[in-house]
Each structure stands twice: as structure tokens, then as C-alpha cells.
Amino acid sequence: MRAIRETWGADSGTNVTKTETFYRDAVTYRYHLRVHPIPPDGIYQEWDHNAHVVTRYFNSIKPEGIAVDGIPDDLGNISSIGDTAAFFDVPDPTFVVPLAVLNWQQVSGAGDAGSLVYVNETKGHQSAENPAAFLFYNDDKCFDDGTGDDPVPRPFPGEAGSDPRVLSGYAQAAGKPYADVTCDEKQGAWGATGLHVLFTGDTDNAFQSKPVTEGDIQEWQFAVPTGAPVAVGEAYANTVRVPLVATVTPPVYVRIDLP
């Protein structure tokens, strides 16, 4: 173990804590989710990778991998309702296992750039109060999540994509009217990988001394050297599914009488 960092008030939740533990080859992100009900779509924890850097995505259903190219593959991502921009995510069982716990996802860079493997687990029994957690994936260069710096810096991060300052920033960066700016000239989701947690009730235990319904979820992130984009996630998932258990064996003493 190299370092531990904890944040109170993580992810805009007053009573949410996030504990990051740094090991030599992995980082764990443990969330104690204490929030009010969040309808209709819950909360997301995601890693949005840089365009054209991460090139292939893998999971247990797609061990052969799919190209990270900014073109949607997961049919569960809904980006609009009629003509109104919106975003909802539902599990697509043809694309990913519709359960996050002890399942894995992986993204790989081109050539020998290496891979990142993500594995999720629950830590506290109280998480069973709100068990709906799904693996999240979104590869859509036209979906601007309000963050990021690649392929272009996001103007006014955190503001809505319809904000006039955001539109003006994109137009200025591209040197053309906003109506002519293409998805490749704006922020997008490039192999965004993570966790989608649906809350069905109130998990904010406020300042009670004992957690009752809070979600207690941990994500592992393994940095894996790979000579080429290839699925390696299952082996790393097994280290989380069946972790090493420390045991203590009493020493055995043998008396030898010398002549």
C-alpha cells in the first residue's frame, strides 16, 4: 500500500465519502453512498477516456473486444426523448452483464500502451437495501458530458451543453459557426466506462453513528501491461471474487536430544 486519500462530500453528496487506496499495481475507490432518492436514473461513476488513445473495450460478454471509435455500441444508452436532449442508461443484456458486482470491464490502448481493468464489489451488508448496480459503458462522440480536454478542451466544464458560453467556446475553437461544428470538434464520450447505481430509496443516514441503508461499493482499477489489446480482465476479477485470506499457523517445535 502506497497511500490512502479520503474525501467527505464526494460526488456532490453532502454525506458521501470516497476512499482511494493506492497499491503498486492497482487503485481502489470505495464509496459510502449516503444520498436522498435520485429519480429517475440514479448516480453514475465513470471514467471518460481520451479520444483515439483508448482503442478497444472488453467485458465478459465481449471477450473479443469492440473498437472504441465514438460510435455507439450499447443499445441501452438513450440520448434524447423526441427532440429534447436527455440521457438515460438501462442494461443492454446483449452487450454487458446487467449486474456490476464482481463483473469486469477493460479498456486497452493501441499497441503496447497497456490496459485498465475495472472490477466492482459491495463491501457492506447494508448495500443489499439498494442492490441495483449495473456496468456502464458509453462510446458516443456526440455525447457531451460536460467534462474533459480531448479531443478539444471542454468550454465551461460542468455547464449544460446548451449554455451559450459553451456553444460560443466550441465555435471559437473550431473557427466556424456552432451549427457547422462536428462531433469530432467537441467533447464526447470515448469508451466511457464505469458504474451506474440505481437508488430505490433514501440511503442518507445523515450523521447517525451506525449505517443502516447506505451503499458501500468499491471499484478496483488495475493497470495492466499488455503487448497488444487483448482481454485480461477475467483473471483480475478472480482476485476480487476470491481474495487471498491471511492465515496464522502456530509454529511446531521438535525436540532433538543429541547424544
C-alpha positions in Angstrom: 0.0 0.0 0.0 1.4 3.4 -1.0 -1.2 6.0 0.1 -4.8 6.5 1.3 -6.9 9.5 0.5 -10.5 10.1 1.7 -12.9 12.8 0.7 -16.1 13.8 2.6 -18.7 15.3 0.4 -17.6 13.4 -2.7 -19.6 13.5 -5.9 -21.7 16.5 -4.7 -23.2 14.4 -1.9 -23.0 16.1 1.5 -22.6 12.9 3.4 -20.9 10.8 0.7 -17.4 9.6 1.4 -14.9 8.3 -1.2 -11.8 6.5 0.0 -9.0 5.9 -2.5 -6.3 3.3 -1.7 -3.2 3.2 -3.9 -1.3 0.0 -4.3 1.6 -0.8 -6.5 -0.4 -2.1 -9.5 -4.0 -1.1 -8.6 -6.2 1.6 -7.0 -9.4 1.0 -5.1 -12.2 3.6 -4.9 -14.6 2.9 -2.1 -17.8 4.8 -1.9 -20.1 5.1 1.1 -23.2 6.5 -0.7 -25.4 8.4 1.6 -27.9 10.3 -0.6 -31.6 11.1 -0.9 -33.5 9.3 -3.6 -32.3 10.3 -7.1 -35.0 9.7 -9.6 -35.3 8.7 -12.3 -31.8 7.5 -13.2 -29.7 7.2 -10.0 -26.0 8.1 -9.9 -23.0 7.4 -12.2 -19.3 6.8 -11.6 -17.4 6.8 -14.8 -14.0 7.1 -16.5 -14.2 9.0 -19.8 -11.0 8.3 -21.8 -9.2 10.5 -24.3 -10.2 10.2 -28.0 -8.1 7.8 -30.0 -6.0 6.9 -27.0 -8.1 4.0 -25.7 -8.8 1.9 -28.8 -10.6 -1.3 -27.6 -13.1 -2.3 -25.0 -13.7 -5.8 -23.4 -16.1 -7.4 -20.9 -17.1 -11.0 -20.1 -19.7 -10.9 -22.9 -17.4 -9.3 -25.4 -14.0 -11.0 -24.8 -13.1 -10.5 -28.4 -13.4 -6.7 -27.8 -15.0 -3.9 -29.7 -13.5 -0.8 -31.2 -13.6 2.4 -29.2 -14.4 4.8 -32.1 -17.0 7.2 -30.8 -19.8 5.2 -32.5 -22.4 3.8 -30.0 -22.5 0.0 -29.4 -24.5 -0.3 -26.2 -28.2 0.0 -27.1 -29.1 0.9 -23.5 -27.8 4.4 -23.8 -30.7 6.8 -24.6 -29.5 10.3 -25.5 -32.8 12.0 -26.3 -36.5 12.0 -25.8 -38.1 13.1 -29.0 -36.3 16.4 -29.9 -35.2 17.0 -26.3 -31.7 16.1 -25.3 -31.5 13.8 -22.3 -29.5 10.8 -21.1 -30.7 7.6 -19.5 -28.9 4.3 -19.3 -30.5 0.9 -19.0 -28.7 -2.5 -19.1 -28.3 -4.0 -22.6 -28.0 -7.7 -21.9 -26.7 -8.4 -25.4 -23.7 -6.1 -24.7 -22.8 -6.4 -21.0 -23.8 -8.5 -18.0 -26.7 -6.5 -16.3 -25.1 -6.7 -12.9 -22.0 -4.8 -11.7 -21.0 -6.8 -8.7 -17.9 -9.0 -9.3 -18.0 -8.3 -13.0 -15.3 -6.7 -15.0 -14.7 -4.2 -17.8 -11.4 -3.4 -19.6 -10.1 -0.7 -22.0 -6.9 -1.1 -23.9 -4.6 1.4 -25.6 -3.2 0.9 -29.1 -0.2 -1.4 -29.5 1.7 -2.0 -26.2 0.2 1.1 -24.5 -1.3 -1.2 -21.8 -4.8 -1.7 -20.3 -7.0 -0.7 -17.4 -9.3 -3.4 -15.8 -12.2 -2.3 -13.6 -13.9 -4.7 -11.2 -16.7 -3.8 -8.7 -17.7 -5.3 -5.4 -20.0 -4.5 -2.5 -18.5 -4.2 0.9 -21.3 -3.7 3.4 -24.3 -5.9 4.0 -26.5 -2.8 4.1 -25.9 -2.4 0.4 -28.5 -5.1 -0.1 -31.1 -2.4 0.6 -30.4 -0.9 -2.8 -28.8 -3.7 -4.9 -29.4 -2.3 -8.4 -26.0 -1.5 -9.8 -25.0 -2.0 -13.4 -21.9 -1.8 -15.5 -21.9 1.4 -17.5 -20.4 1.9 -21.0 -20.8 4.7 -23.4 -18.9 5.2 -26.6 -20.5 8.2 -28.3 -18.5 11.1 -29.7 -21.7 13.2 -29.9 -22.5 12.9 -26.2 -21.0 15.8 -24.3 -21.0 15.0 -20.6 -19.6 18.4 -19.7 -16.0 17.4 -18.9 -12.7 16.5 -20.5 -9.9 18.0 -22.5 -9.6 15.7 -25.5 -10.2 15.9 -28.5 -10.7 19.6 -27.5 -10.9 21.3 -24.1 -14.5 21.5 -22.9 -15.6 25.1 -22.7 -17.0 25.9 -19.2 -16.8 22.4 -17.7 -19.9 21.4 -15.7 -22.3 23.7 -17.5 -25.1 22.4 -19.8 -24.2 21.7 -23.4 -26.8 24.2 -24.4 -25.2 27.1 -22.4 -24.4 29.9 -24.8 -20.9 30.2 -23.4 -20.3 26.5 -24.2 -21.6 26.9 -27.8 -19.5 30.0 -28.4 -16.4 28.3 -27.0 -16.8 25.3 -29.4 -17.4 27.7 -32.3 -14.3 29.7 -31.5 -12.1 26.7 -31.1 -13.3 25.3 -34.4 -13.2 28.7 -36.2 -16.7 28.3 -37.6 -20.3 28.8 -36.6 -21.5 26.4 -34.0 -24.1 25.0 -36.4 -21.1 23.7 -38.5 -19.1 22.2 -35.6 -18.9 18.4 -35.9 -18.9 15.9 -33.1 -15.2 15.4 -33.6 -14.7 19.0 -32.8 -16.5 18.8 -29.4 -16.2 16.8 -26.3 -17.7 13.3 -26.4 -17.7 10.0 -24.6 -14.9 7.9 -25.8 -15.1 4.5 -24.3 -16.6 5.9 -21.0 -16.5 3.0 -18.5 -18.0 2.8 -15.0 -20.8 2.1 -12.7 -24.5 3.0 -12.7 -26.2 2.8 -9.4 -30.0 3.0 -9.2 -31.3 4.1 -5.8 -34.8 2.9 -4.9 -34.9 4.6 -1.5 -33.3 7.0 0.8 -29.7 6.0 1.7 -28.8 9.2 3.5 -28.2 8.1 7.1 -27.3 11.7 7.9 -25.0 11.7 11.0 -26.2 8.5 12.6 -23.4 6.6 14.2 -24.5 3.4 12.6 -25.0 3.0 8.8 -28.4 1.5 8.1 -29.1 1.7 4.3 -26.1 3.4 2.8 -24.5 1.9 -0.3 -21.0 0.6 0.3 -19.4 -0.1 -3.0 -15.8 -0.5 -4.1 -14.3 -0.3 -7.5 -10.9 -1.8 -8.4 -8.8 -0.3 -11.1 -5.8 -2.5 -12.3 -3.1 -1.0 -14.5 -2.0 -4.0 -16.7 0.9 -4.1 -19.1 -0.3 -5.6 -22.4 1.7 -6.0 -25.6 -1.5 -5.6 -27.6 -5.2 -5.0 -26.9 -6.3 -8.4 -25.5 -8.8 -9.4 -22.8 -7.1 -10.0 -19.4 -10.0 -8.9 -17.2 -11.2 -12.3 -16.0 -8.0 -13.2 -14.2 -8.1 -9.9 -12.3 -11.7 -10.2 -11.5 -11.0 -13.6 -9.9 -8.6 -11.9 -7.4 -11.5 -9.8 -6.2 -14.0 -12.7 -6.3 -11.8 -15.0 -4.3 -9.3 -12.8 -2.4 -6.3 -14.1 -0.5 -7.1 -14.8 3.1 -4.4 -14.3 5.7 -3.9 -17.3 8.0 -1.7 -17.9 11.0 -0.2 -21.3 11.6 1.3 -21.9 15.1 5.0 -22.9 14.9 5.8 -26.6 15.5 8.8 -27.2 17.7 10.7 -30.5 17.6 13.0 -31.5 20.4 16.1 -33.4 19.4 18.3 -34.9 22.1 21.8 -35.1 20.9 24.0 -38.0 22.2 
